[in-house]
Amino acid sequence: MAHIHPPGWRELAVTGAAQREIETLSLLAEALPDDYAVFHGVHWTNLENGFSAYGEIDFIVLAPDGRVLLIEQKSGFLTETDEGLAKKYAGMDKPKLVRNQILRAVSALKQRFGAGGEPLAIDYLLYCPDYQIRKIESAGMTANRIVDARRREQLPAIIREILPASDSRPQRERVLRFLNNVLQLVPDPSAMIGQATALVTRLSGGLASWARQLDFSPFRLRVAGTAGSGKTQLALAEFEAALERGLRPLYVSYNRPLADHVQRLLPAGGRVANFHQLCDQFAREHGLLPDYRDPQVWAGLEQHLAMTAPGKDWQFDVLIVDEGQDFSEAWRDALLRLLKPDGRALWLEDPMQNLYMREPVPLPGWVTLHAQGNFRSPRQVVELLASLSPAAAGVVAAGPFAGAEIDVLTYPEGDTSQMHAQTRQAITRCLGAGFTRADLALVSFRGREHSGLLNLDALGPHTLKSFTGSYDLFGNPVFRDGELLTESVYRFKGQSAPAVILTEVDIESLDDKSFRKLFVGMTRARLKLVLVMSERAARLLLDKSNAPGTP
């Protein structure tokens, strides 16, 4: 099997993105021997300005002896003009001549290879898997350097004819170093993020599809689902279906950031709030103005909701409780008072995300549904967690992406300045890998009161958007202005980001609570995870993950 640069391309196949190029790459990988190398530009970016591999060269095949073959793939229809073959692109008035594109790429590579030693031995091939060229003699290129749909199956054999295997390797290593240095191909997160989101949504949406086909009365469904199993999709589907039927749904989560996130995803109608936000709204609509200077304000609001009879405007047809593992029995009773007798109720929870170590809320008579497939997190994240604790062994790594390597950066325990330095380095790594600040979430293992990070306005050149701990007159949390979202692991529960930096991880032992916090923080990542942890915590995780008998 040929060596493919960069790796990770197989994961793109499941998204349907650039499908024809992925099919070609798979064909080359399987058909060419292992002393051949293939560089590809399918959904990858080039880090070096001045020479773009992406969009100009689809494949570069390196032979054992150092000779190079450029393959330009043109999928779909082509136009046969008097000047040669041309390809019409969206947004362009005139089609682009294929010959000129290829020669420009050949010339650029030759020039960059430069002087010193033998010149770069380079050839080219045009591959048109979907199109049969009618007048191949007028294509503007040598006929034996064109592989159209009639010779599609012969592509690997034709490549080996042009680049036959040879024991002589006069400059293979020099050419290999050159291609690695010039192309510097890395995964392009901007190309992957949308595909990953769409695919994960489709896969995890299965829970929303079949869970809502259950039929029993009264409808009281408890869903114990792991991170990334589709609980949010189920909540959204239930809420939207209620609105479509002209009913009034109520969605209640434990933490405010999740409620705000869900609110942005739903159409107008019904009510969305976290529990204490709901208490505030209930109090105001019943003539009680909360005083947030009072340290007992939340307890008073909880009691008011529990003791005051709800009017007609506070009776709902559908109740959806999210993050149910963090609710108390008193909260359960207060919310069920808001549900009409014939209404539907869903209780969504993940026992592994019980960070407050509360006993499960009894729900006698409710039907319980278990969902253990994590479709959102990279597979290697789920597998690492399973190796750390038997508690996660039942979680199925069902996601389509292996994900990038998990980076671990360490600092001496108690050294806040080094923790800051390593966190800045983690941000630099993510930005260098192609993620933008909007793609990142900086998640602290600690709560705001004990964090050396969550109270900062900036970290080096990066301004931080974080909760100040204060509320405005209407009970809304006040945030610092910043570009990089920074949250505690407690507040970021229920959300996710393409790249997550889990920092301030300093534990002496991997007890149940510490593992649950790791589980929550690590499963927030959709593509990239960086762990910034103390040296003792890193040793502990390494020893645990390598221990005999771990999954």
Order of alpha helices (4+ residues) and beta strands (2+ residues): beta-alpha-alpha-beta-beta-beta-beta-beta-beta-beta-alpha-beta-beta-alpha-alpha-beta-alpha-beta-alpha-beta-alpha-beta-alpha-alpha-beta-alpha-beta-beta-beta-alpha-beta-beta-alpha-beta-beta-beta-beta-beta-beta-beta-alpha-beta-alpha
